[in-house]
Amino acid sequence: MQRLPVENWYDTFNGAAGDLYPGRYTREYTSLLVDIAGRVRELAECKQSLIVAHNYQFPELQEVAAEVGDSLGLSRYVARQDSPRVDFCGVWFMGETAKTIVGAKTKVYMPDKPGCSLVESIDHARVRRWKQACPDGIVISYVNTDAATKALSDYICTSRNAARVLDHAATNNPGKRILFLPDKFLGSVSIAQSEVVDGSLVDLYDGCCHVHAKIGETALEEAFDRHPHAELLIHPECGCASHCMAKVMQGNSPYQKAFFLSTEGMIRHAESSPAREFIVGTEMGMVYRLRREIPEKVFHPVSPDAVCEYMKMNTLEKLLGSLENDRIEVTVEADTADKARTAIDRMLSIH
């Protein structure tokens, strides 16, 4: 995403995000943000910091970032750079993933220390008990997990490649049980999209993202009532994802224009689709990015409730404070990082 000149922030933020964050971008507050952004950029250059922001961050954080994307994509981007410092605008597990991948060569800081409802749904003792009960079982963890969970895993997956990782694990470990965690909705969709013959061998952990869980059929029905000609871009973490997918596959769904996609998949689909209008079934920060990158098309948030309060704990003011005072550095214990990196590398080896 090409960075927006700060003198255009007021008009662009209100045009592309005014409905997402009503009343936020007043002239006074936007002017303050512009001043802070100037200081952020100066300090980032002085400290040789690479600023990256997740898709769900506020527009001003997306605009000061060198790269905007999903959690694993940002970590891999950081690993390709030669920067001694990273300021990662996202939730805590994302900073951990970045630190796990870059290792000792780069310090990773965050503006705040936001948690994540999906991560908080994981009970490590429960995962260990499963591993004890199934000593030859395979654990597949979503990339949206903490470093300790990744260290307990055989494979990591993303929302984009979960079905492929599941296929690979099942094919290379025939007859063995598989634990897919923590997101039950992503797990159900992944089984449906995969070629796994015996789905009964896959145990789904019952965690979920509270924001995506709220995006159920009622929210979709209301969105389609408002925008009947739009295509639906729906994240597989959403509460109705597996149910909706089953209906689509059976040909009896009102959502025949539904596409189950990762956030990066949403960008690619919207760019290539002949459709001009889309409903975006994920956290509304993604709507800003889509509107900025594909301004010739129209994007609607699925619901005004699709907001992650954890993601929004990060602000431009806090990013400035981090750069000024080196406040919150992300560290991962060496043994945990080594085990987590092995699971990540195993995923990356799958083609």
C-alpha positions in Angstrom: 0.0 0.0 0.0 1.5 3.3 -1.1 1.8 5.6 1.9 -0.6 8.6 2.0 0.9 12.1 2.3 0.0 13.4 5.8 -1.7 16.5 4.3 -4.3 14.2 2.8 -5.1 12.3 6.0 -8.2 14.3 7.0 -10.0 13.8 3.7 -8.9 10.2 3.2 -9.5 9.0 6.7 -13.0 10.5 6.7 -13.7 9.2 3.2 -12.3 5.7 3.7 -12.9 5.2 7.4 -15.4 7.7 8.6 -18.2 5.1 8.7 -15.9 2.6 10.4 -14.9 5.0 13.2 -17.6 7.6 13.5 -16.5 10.9 14.9 -12.9 9.8 15.3 -11.2 11.9 12.6 -12.1 15.4 13.5 -9.9 18.2 12.1 -8.3 18.8 15.5 -7.5 15.1 16.2 -6.3 14.5 12.6 -4.0 17.5 12.9 -2.6 16.0 16.1 -2.1 12.7 14.4 -0.2 14.4 11.6 2.2 16.0 14.1 2.7 12.7 15.9 3.3 10.9 12.6 6.1 13.3 11.7 7.8 12.6 15.0 7.3 8.8 14.6 8.9 8.8 11.2 11.9 10.9 12.5 12.5 8.5 15.4 12.0 5.4 13.2 14.7 6.7 10.9 17.0 7.6 13.7 16.6 4.3 15.4 16.6 2.3 12.2 13.2 0.8 13.1 11.0 -1.0 10.7 7.3 -0.3 11.5 4.8 -2.9 10.4 1.0 -2.9 11.0 -1.6 -5.7 10.9 -4.6 -5.2 8.7 -6.9 -4.6 11.7 -5.0 -1.5 13.0 -6.3 2.0 12.9 -5.7 3.8 9.6 -3.0 6.1 11.0 -0.9 3.1 12.0 -1.4 1.5 8.6 -0.2 4.8 7.0 3.1 5.1 9.0 4.0 1.4 8.5 6.5 0.2 6.0 4.3 -2.8 5.4 0.6 -3.8 6.2 -0.5 -7.4 6.1 -1.4 -10.5 8.1 0.5 -11.8 11.0 2.7 -14.4 9.3 3.2 -12.3 6.2 4.5 -9.4 8.3 6.9 -11.6 10.2 8.3 -13.0 7.0 8.6 -9.5 5.6 10.5 -8.5 8.7 12.8 -11.5 8.3 13.7 -10.5 4.8 14.8 -7.0 5.9 18.1 -5.9 7.5 16.8 -3.8 10.3 18.1 -3.9 13.9 14.7 -2.9 15.3 11.0 -3.6 14.5 8.0 -1.9 15.9 5.1 -4.3 15.4 1.6 -2.9 15.6 -0.6 -5.9 16.3 -1.5 -8.2 19.2 1.1 -9.8 21.4 1.3 -13.2 19.8 2.2 -11.5 16.5 5.1 -9.8 18.1 6.1 -13.2 19.5 5.9 -14.8 16.0 8.0 -12.0 14.5 10.6 -12.4 17.3 10.6 -16.2 16.8 11.4 -15.8 13.1 14.0 -13.0 13.3 15.8 -14.4 16.3 18.6 -12.4 18.1 19.5 -10.2 15.1 16.5 -7.9 15.5 14.8 -6.4 18.6 11.0 -6.4 18.4 9.0 -3.7 20.2 5.2 -3.1 20.4 3.2 0.0 21.2 1.1 -1.9 23.8 0.7 -5.4 25.0 -2.7 -6.4 23.7 -4.0 -9.9 24.3 -6.2 -12.0 22.0 -9.4 -13.9 22.8 -8.4 -16.7 20.5 -5.1 -17.2 22.3 -6.7 -16.9 25.7 -9.0 -19.9 24.8 -6.0 -22.2 24.7 -5.2 -24.3 27.8 -1.7 -25.6 27.4 -2.3 -28.4 30.0 -5.2 -29.6 27.9 -3.0 -29.8 24.8 -0.3 -31.7 26.8 -3.0 -34.2 28.0 -4.1 -34.8 24.4 -0.5 -35.4 23.4 -0.1 -37.9 26.3 -3.3 -39.7 25.3 -2.2 -39.7 21.6 1.6 -40.1 21.7 1.9 -40.5 18.0 -0.7 -37.8 17.2 -0.1 -34.7 15.2 -0.8 -31.2 16.5 -1.6 -28.4 13.9 -1.8 -24.9 15.4 -3.1 -21.8 13.7 -0.4 -19.1 13.3 -2.7 -17.0 15.5 -1.4 -18.6 18.7 1.2 -17.8 21.3 4.8 -19.0 21.1 4.2 -21.7 23.8 1.4 -23.2 21.8 3.5 -23.2 18.6 6.3 -25.0 20.6 3.8 -27.8 21.4 2.9 -28.2 17.7 4.1 -30.3 14.8 2.8 -27.9 12.2 1.7 -24.3 12.0 -0.9 -23.2 9.5 -2.5 -19.9 8.3 -6.1 -19.3 7.3 -4.8 -19.4 3.7 -3.0 -22.8 3.8 -4.8 -24.6 6.6 -6.5 -27.2 4.3 -3.2 -27.9 2.6 -1.3 -28.4 5.8 -4.1 -30.7 7.1 -3.9 -32.7 3.9 -0.1 -33.0 4.2 -0.3 -34.1 7.8 -3.0 -36.7 7.2 -1.2 -38.1 4.1 2.1 -38.4 5.8 0.7 -39.8 9.0 -2.0 -42.2 7.9 -4.3 -43.4 10.6 -2.9 -41.0 13.2 -5.1 -38.6 15.2 -4.7 -34.9 14.5 -5.5 -32.1 16.9 -6.4 -28.8 15.1 -6.3 -25.8 17.4 -7.5 -23.4 18.6 -10.1 -22.1 16.2 -13.1 -24.5 15.7 -14.6 -22.5 12.8 -11.3 -22.4 10.8 -10.9 -26.1 11.6 -14.3 -27.1 10.3 -13.8 -25.1 7.1 -10.3 -26.6 6.6 -11.7 -30.1 6.9 -14.4 -29.3 4.3 -11.8 -27.7 1.9 -9.3 -30.6 2.4 -9.1 -34.0 0.9 -8.9 -35.7 4.3 -10.7 -39.1 3.9 -11.5 -39.7 7.6 -12.5 -36.5 9.2 -13.3 -38.4 12.5 -9.5 -38.6 13.1 -9.3 -34.8 13.4 -10.1 -33.4 16.8 -11.1 -29.8 16.8 -10.2 -27.6 19.8 -13.2 -25.4 20.7 -11.5 -22.0 20.8 -12.6 -19.0 18.7 -12.0 -15.3 18.0 -14.7 -13.4 19.8 -15.0 -10.8 16.9 -15.3 -13.4 14.2 -17.6 -15.6 16.3 -20.1 -12.8 16.4 -20.3 -12.7 12.6 -23.0 -15.3 12.3 -25.8 -15.8 9.8 -27.9 -12.9 11.2 -25.1 -10.4 10.5 -24.7 -11.8 6.9 -28.5 -11.7 6.3 -28.6 -8.1 7.4 -25.6 -7.2 5.3 -27.1 -8.8 2.2 -30.4 -7.1 2.8 -28.5 -3.8 2.7 -26.3 -4.7 -0.3 -28.0 -7.5 -2.3 -25.7 -7.2 -5.3 -22.4 -7.5 -3.4 -20.0 -10.4 -3.2 -19.2 -11.7 0.3 -15.6 -12.0 1.3 -15.7 -14.1 4.5 -12.9 -15.1 6.8 -13.0 -18.8 7.7 -12.7 -17.9 11.4 -16.3 -16.4 11.2 -19.0 -18.0 13.3 -21.1 -19.1 10.4 -18.2 -20.0 8.1 -18.5 -23.8 8.2 -22.3 -23.7 8.2 -22.4 -21.3 5.3 -19.8 -23.2 3.4 -21.8 -26.4 3.7 -24.9 -24.7 2.3 -22.8 -23.2 -0.6 -21.4 -26.6 -1.4 -24.9 -28.1 -1.4 -26.1 -25.3 -3.7 -28.9 -24.3 -1.4 -27.4 -21.2 0.2 -28.5 -17.6 -0.3 -24.8 -16.8 -0.2 -23.8 -18.3 -3.6 -21.6 -15.2 -4.1 -19.6 -16.1 -0.9 -15.8 -16.6 -1.0 -14.0 -18.0 2.1 -10.7 -16.2 2.1 -7.7 -15.1 4.3 -7.2 -11.4 4.5 -4.6 -11.4 1.8 -6.9 -13.6 -0.3 -9.5 -10.9 0.0 -7.2 -8.4 -1.6 -6.4 -10.7 -4.5 -10.0 -11.7 -5.1 -11.3 -8.2 -5.0 -8.6 -7.0 -7.4 -9.5 -9.7 -10.0 -13.2 -10.1 -9.5 -15.6 -8.5 -12.0 -17.8 -7.5 -9.1 -17.8 -3.8 -8.1 -19.2 -4.2 -4.6 -18.2 -6.4 -1.6 -19.2 -7.2 1.9 -16.2 -7.8 4.1 -16.7 -10.5 6.7 -13.8 -9.8 9.1 -12.6 -7.1 11.4 -13.4 -3.7 10.0 -9.8 -2.5 9.9 -9.5 -4.7 6.7 -12.1 -2.5 5.0 -9.8 0.5 5.2 -7.0 -1.4 3.6 -9.3 -2.6 0.8 -10.7 0.8 0.1 -7.2 2.3 0.0 -5.7 -0.3 -2.3 -8.7 -0.8 -4.6 -10.4 2.7 -4.6 -12.4 2.0 -7.7 -14.5 -0.7 -5.9 -17.0 -0.4 -3.0 -16.4 -2.3 0.3 -18.9 -2.6 3.2 -18.1 -3.9 6.7 -20.3 -6.9 7.5 -21.3 -5.3 10.8 -20.5 -2.3 12.9 -19.7 -4.7 15.7 -16.8 -6.3 13.9 -14.2 -4.4 15.9 -11.4 -6.0 17.9 -10.8 -4.0 21.0 -7.4 -5.7 21.5 -6.1 -4.6 18.1 -7.4 -1.1 18.8 -5.3 -0.9 22.0 -2.4 0.2 19.7 -2.4 3.9 18.9 -0.1 6.3 17.1 0.5 8.0 20.4 1.6 4.7 22.0 3.9 3.9 19.0 5.6 7.3 19.5 6.0 6.5 23.2 7.6 3.1 22.4 10.1 4.7 20.0 10.9 7.4 22.5 11.3 5.1 25.5 11.8 1.5 24.2 9.0 0.6 26.5 7.7 -2.9 25.5 10.2 -5.3 24.0 9.1 -8.8 22.9 11.2 -11.7 24.1 10.7 -15.4 23.6 12.6 -18.0 25.6 15.2 -19.7 23.4 14.0 -23.3 23.8 10.4 -22.2 23.1 11.5 -20.2 20.1 13.5 -23.1 18.7 10.5 -25.5 18.9 8.1 -23.0 17.5 10.4 -22.2 14.6 10.7 -25.9 13.8 6.8 -26.1 13.4 6.8 -22.9 11.3 9.6 -24.2 9.1 7.8 -27.5 8.6 4.7 -25.5 7.3 6.8 -23.4 5.0 8.3 -26.6 3.4 4.9 -27.7 2.2 4.2 -26.7 -1.4 
